[in-house]
Amino acid sequence: PTEQVRTEPYRFGDRIKVYLLEVKNADKASRGPQVIVSRTHPTLIRRLFEMEVPEIADGIVVIKSVAREAGARTKIAVASNDENVDPVGACVGHRGTRVQAVVNELYDEKIDIVRWDPDIKKFIAESLSPAKASSVEIDEETRTALVLMPESQLSLAIGKSGQNVRLAARLTGWRIDIRSEAQAAKALLSGGEEEIVGTVAEPDMVPGEGEVES
């Protein structure tokens, strides 16, 4: 059950793609080898994009990390080894055909494709897409990012029940603290005497799965 997406409506006889997790040798209680497959594993996302995007299969575009809450939403970070190839555009495809093929296979699971950047500030800002951050400040010692958002972008950055910021934390591997510009201004005016609590997501407390390629 942990490898099955509860919301997927497939039935016996349906043809679906799965990720092969493990093959167990036969024992006295079984008639043959036991094959363990998954519909929830983040590597399934990688394999589906490899099938749909020739640039990934050829190594021109690389999936750097995947964060997934299976059945609901996935974020993938992509980079290109060719400056003439846009990694996001390659994954989306003409009129969205490539990403839509993956979405269809996953029964309409939402997929955000973001541009990976070696500059962690830029990558964290990208990871919160579709929200647009005002600024990102980082503390490398604690691997924490303080992200300021315009008031109009705050709820979009956090997402429904905190999903967007959770996935962003998993995707980047950083603790993300989101605050509105108004909250930051209030803290500045108080001289730091008033504690302002933002929305915080930890990369290791996120429901679902994540993978980061080093």
C-alpha positions as CSV (number, residue, x, y, z in Angstrom):
1,P,0.0,0.0,0.0
2,T,2.9,2.5,0.7
3,E,3.9,2.2,-3.0
4,Q,0.4,2.8,-4.2
5,V,-1.2,6.2,-4.8
6,R,-4.6,6.1,-3.0
7,T,-6.2,8.5,-5.4
8,E,-5.3,6.7,-8.6
9,P,-8.4,5.0,-10.1
10,Y,-6.8,2.1,-12.0
11,R,-8.3,-1.3,-12.0
12,F,-7.3,-4.9,-12.9
13,G,-6.5,-5.0,-16.6
14,D,-5.3,-1.4,-16.9
15,R,-1.8,-0.8,-18.4
16,I,0.3,1.5,-16.1
17,K,3.9,2.3,-15.8
18,V,5.7,1.4,-12.5
19,Y,9.1,1.7,-11.0
20,L,10.8,-1.6,-10.2
21,L,11.9,-1.5,-6.6
22,E,13.0,-5.0,-5.8
23,V,12.9,-8.6,-6.9
24,K,12.8,-11.1,-4.0
25,N,13.9,-14.7,-4.4
26,A,11.2,-17.3,-4.1
27,D,10.7,-19.0,-0.7
28,K,8.7,-21.9,0.5
29,A,5.6,-19.8,0.9
30,S,5.6,-18.3,-2.6
31,R,5.3,-19.9,-6.0
32,G,8.1,-17.8,-7.5
33,P,10.1,-14.6,-7.2
34,Q,8.3,-11.7,-5.7
35,V,8.4,-8.4,-7.7
36,I,8.0,-5.2,-5.7
37,V,6.9,-2.2,-7.8
38,S,6.1,1.4,-7.0
39,R,3.8,4.2,-8.2
40,T,4.9,6.6,-5.5
41,H,8.7,6.6,-5.8
42,P,10.3,9.8,-7.1
43,T,12.5,7.8,-9.5
44,L,9.3,7.0,-11.4
45,I,9.2,10.7,-12.3
46,R,12.7,10.6,-13.6
47,R,12.0,7.5,-15.8
48,L,8.8,9.0,-17.2
49,F,10.6,12.2,-18.2
50,E,13.4,10.1,-19.8
51,M,10.8,8.4,-21.9
52,E,9.2,11.7,-23.0
53,V,12.2,14.0,-23.3
54,P,14.9,12.9,-25.7
55,E,17.3,15.6,-24.3
56,I,17.1,13.8,-20.9
57,A,17.6,10.4,-22.4
58,D,20.7,11.7,-24.3
59,G,22.1,13.5,-21.2
60,I,21.8,17.0,-22.6
61,V,19.2,17.9,-19.9
62,V,19.7,16.6,-16.4
63,I,17.1,16.2,-13.6
64,K,19.1,17.5,-10.6
65,S,16.4,16.8,-7.9
66,V,12.9,15.6,-7.5
67,A,10.4,16.3,-4.6
68,R,7.1,14.5,-4.7
69,E,3.9,14.2,-2.8
70,A,2.5,11.3,-4.8
71,G,-0.9,11.9,-6.3
72,A,-0.9,15.6,-5.5
73,R,2.1,17.5,-6.7
74,T,5.7,17.1,-7.9
75,K,8.6,19.5,-8.4
76,I,11.6,18.7,-10.5
77,A,14.7,20.8,-10.9
78,V,16.4,20.6,-14.3
79,A,19.7,21.9,-15.8
80,S,21.2,21.8,-19.3
81,N,24.7,20.7,-20.4
82,D,24.2,22.7,-23.6
83,E,23.8,26.5,-23.4
84,N,21.6,26.3,-26.5
85,V,19.1,24.0,-24.9
86,D,16.5,25.4,-22.5
87,P,16.0,22.7,-19.9
88,V,12.6,23.8,-18.8
89,G,11.4,24.3,-22.3
90,A,12.7,20.8,-23.3
91,C,10.7,19.2,-20.5
92,V,7.6,21.1,-21.2
93,G,7.6,20.4,-24.9
94,H,5.8,22.1,-27.8
95,R,2.5,23.4,-26.4
96,G,3.1,21.4,-23.2
97,T,2.9,18.0,-24.9
98,R,5.8,16.4,-23.1
99,V,4.9,17.3,-19.6
100,Q,1.2,16.6,-20.3
101,A,2.1,13.0,-21.3
102,V,3.7,12.6,-17.8
103,V,0.8,14.2,-16.1
104,N,-1.7,11.9,-17.9
105,E,0.3,8.9,-16.8
106,L,0.1,10.1,-13.2
107,Y,-3.7,10.7,-13.3
108,D,-3.4,14.5,-13.4
109,E,-0.7,14.9,-10.6
110,K,0.5,18.5,-10.8
111,I,4.1,18.9,-12.0
112,D,6.3,22.0,-11.5
113,I,9.4,22.2,-13.6
114,V,12.0,24.6,-12.2
115,R,15.4,25.7,-13.4
116,W,18.3,24.5,-11.3
117,D,20.9,27.1,-10.5
118,P,24.3,26.7,-8.8
119,D,23.6,29.9,-7.0
120,I,21.6,28.6,-4.1
121,K,19.7,31.9,-3.6
122,K,18.5,31.8,-7.2
123,F,17.6,28.1,-6.9
124,I,15.6,28.6,-3.8
125,A,13.7,31.5,-5.4
126,E,13.0,29.3,-8.5
127,S,11.9,26.3,-6.3
128,L,9.0,28.4,-4.9
129,S,7.6,28.9,-8.4
130,P,5.0,29.9,-9.4
131,A,5.5,32.5,-6.7
132,K,8.0,35.4,-7.2
133,A,10.3,36.1,-4.3
134,S,11.4,39.6,-3.4
135,S,14.7,38.5,-1.8
136,V,16.5,35.4,-0.4
137,E,19.0,35.5,2.4
138,I,20.8,32.4,3.4
139,D,22.7,31.1,6.5
140,E,25.0,28.3,5.2
141,E,25.9,27.1,8.7
142,T,22.2,26.2,9.5
143,R,21.3,25.7,5.8
144,T,18.4,28.1,6.3
145,A,17.0,30.5,3.8
146,L,14.9,33.5,4.7
147,V,12.6,34.4,1.8
148,L,10.7,37.6,1.6
149,M,7.6,37.7,-0.4
150,P,5.2,40.5,-1.6
151,E,1.9,40.2,0.3
152,S,0.2,39.3,-3.0
153,Q,2.6,36.3,-3.5
154,L,2.7,35.0,0.1
155,S,-0.2,32.4,-0.1
156,L,1.0,31.2,-3.5
157,A,4.5,30.7,-2.1
158,I,3.2,28.7,0.9
159,G,0.7,26.7,-1.1
160,K,-2.4,24.8,0.0
161,S,-1.7,23.4,3.5
162,G,1.9,24.5,3.0
163,Q,2.5,22.1,0.1
164,N,4.5,24.5,-2.1
165,V,7.1,25.5,0.5
166,R,7.4,21.9,1.7
167,L,8.2,20.6,-1.8
168,A,10.6,23.5,-2.3
169,A,12.5,22.6,0.9
170,R,12.7,19.0,-0.2
171,L,13.8,20.0,-3.7
172,T,16.6,22.2,-2.5
173,G,17.6,20.4,0.7
174,W,17.4,23.7,2.6
175,R,15.2,24.9,5.5
176,I,13.0,27.7,4.1
177,D,11.5,30.4,6.2
178,I,8.9,32.5,4.3
179,R,7.8,35.9,5.5
180,S,5.9,38.8,3.9
181,E,7.6,42.1,3.2
182,A,5.2,43.6,5.7
183,Q,6.3,41.1,8.4
184,A,10.0,41.9,7.7
185,A,9.3,45.7,7.9
186,K,7.5,45.3,11.2
187,A,10.4,43.3,12.7
188,L,12.8,46.1,11.5
189,L,10.7,48.8,13.1
190,S,10.6,47.0,16.4
191,G,14.4,46.8,16.4
192,G,14.2,43.0,16.6
193,E,12.4,43.2,19.9
194,E,9.2,41.7,18.5
195,E,9.5,38.1,17.3
196,I,8.0,37.6,13.9
197,V,7.1,34.1,13.0
198,G,7.0,33.1,9.3
199,T,6.1,29.9,7.6
200,V,8.9,27.4,7.9
201,A,9.5,24.1,6.0
202,E,12.2,21.6,6.9
203,P,13.6,19.4,4.1
204,D,13.6,16.4,6.4
205,M,10.0,16.7,7.7
206,V,8.2,16.8,4.4
207,P,5.5,14.2,3.6
208,G,6.3,12.2,0.5
209,E,9.6,11.5,-1.1
210,G,12.5,13.5,-2.5
211,E,15.7,12.8,-4.4
212,V,18.7,15.0,-4.9
213,E,21.5,14.3,-7.4
214,S,24.9,15.4,-6.1
